[in-house]
Amino acid sequence: MSLRLMLAACLLLPVSAQAQIRNAPSPRALEFSAYIFAASNVCGYRIGTEEFDGLLEKQNVRAADVGPRGPFGGRVQTMFALMSNQMQLNREKACLAVAGEYGPEGTIHKNVLLPAPGIDAPAPGDVKPAQ
């Protein structure tokens, strides 16, 4: 296809279709999304929507982009499956670790992950040494 034909095709696209073309999110944004989704799945945490969206915005990503039906959802789903399986291998420690990073008292960012209704969040200092 010649350059002129490609340019003409782009000019004929509706404005809304042209506006939807976006750069792919950084690998870090995809990994972060998969990590939060995996922690929610394995540990039963709720995702603090405002905090999650805010962290994604700092990486120039929208939650709709990385969600299951989003344009990059397939990539996130693959990482999500791997992370969920890894977290499940040592569920208790993984859930405590992620709560310590992104829970209500998170050391990286607070309230990205919230305890499920009726369940108290584990405190990061409650980790017991392996016996």
Disulfide bonds with the S-S distance in Angstrom:
Cys43-Cys95 1.95
